[in-house]
Amino acid sequence: MIVPHPPKSREDIQEPFVREQQIVPDKYYPEGYKPELLEEWPVEGDLVVPLEFAPKDMTDGMGVEWRLKKKNKKFPEEKKAAEEADKKENKEKE
């Protein structure tokens, strides 16, 4: 799963005044609940998460279109591997 790098930072699109008015999360989250907020993009480029680390509910919800897209992306790689195997086999026969 790839989450593209945002083209602009929060500072690029938001007036400093708005950020200064930000409420401290402790004031609006219920007691005992405080998620980790990401205020900076965690990596230099796109965020790449291997699907095996994604929650099952998330991948189940990706639907048929996503599965077909995934399958179609594999096809050129499989075709190329098969062609290379055929070439290797033909060279060995010569």
C-alpha positions in Angstrom: 0.0 0.0 0.0 1.4 3.4 -1.0 0.4 6.7 0.6 1.8 9.4 -1.6 4.0 12.1 -0.2 2.0 15.3 0.3 2.9 17.9 -2.2 2.9 20.7 0.4 3.4 20.9 4.1 0.9 22.2 6.6 2.9 25.3 7.0 2.8 25.9 3.2 -1.0 26.0 3.1 -2.1 27.2 6.5 -1.7 30.7 8.0 0.4 30.7 11.2 -2.6 32.3 13.0 -4.6 29.1 12.5 -1.8 26.9 13.9 -1.5 29.2 16.9 -5.2 28.7 17.7 -4.8 24.9 17.7 -6.4 23.4 20.8 -4.2 21.2 22.9 -5.3 17.6 22.2 -5.5 16.8 26.0 -8.4 19.2 26.2 -10.7 17.4 23.7 -9.7 13.8 23.8 -11.5 11.7 26.6 -9.4 10.8 29.6 -7.2 7.8 29.0 -7.3 8.2 25.2 -4.6 10.0 23.4 -3.7 8.9 19.9 -0.2 9.7 18.5 -0.7 12.6 16.2 1.6 13.0 13.2 2.3 16.6 12.7 5.2 16.0 10.3 5.3 13.5 7.4 7.2 10.5 8.9 9.4 9.7 5.8 11.2 11.6 3.0 9.1 10.3 0.2 6.0 8.1 -0.3 4.9 6.1 2.7 5.1 2.4 1.6 3.3 -0.2 3.9 3.6 -3.9 2.9 0.1 -5.3 2.7 1.1 -8.2 5.1 1.4 -5.5 7.8 -2.0 -3.9 7.0 -5.0 -5.0 9.2 -7.1 -7.8 7.6 -10.2 -5.7 7.8 -8.6 -3.0 5.8 -7.4 -5.4 3.0 -10.8 -7.2 3.0 -12.5 -3.8 2.5 -10.3 -2.9 -0.6 -12.8 -4.8 -2.8 -12.8 -6.6 -6.1 -11.4 -3.7 -8.2 -8.3 -3.5 -6.0 -7.7 -7.3 -6.2 -8.0 -7.1 -10.0 -5.6 -4.2 -10.2 -3.2 -6.1 -8.0 -3.5 -9.2 -10.2 -3.0 -7.1 -13.4 0.1 -5.5 -12.0 1.6 -9.0 -11.4 0.9 -10.2 -15.0 3.7 -8.3 -16.8 6.2 -9.5 -14.2 5.1 -13.1 -14.5 5.1 -12.9 -18.3 8.6 -11.5 -18.4 9.8 -14.2 -16.0 8.3 -16.9 -18.2 9.9 -15.4 -21.3 13.3 -15.3 -19.7 12.9 -18.9 -18.6 12.0 -19.9 -22.2 15.1 -18.1 -23.5 17.3 -19.8 -21.0 15.8 -23.2 -21.8 16.3 -22.6 -25.6 19.9 -21.6 -25.0 20.5 -24.8 -23.0 19.1 -26.9 -25.9 21.5 -25.3 -28.4 
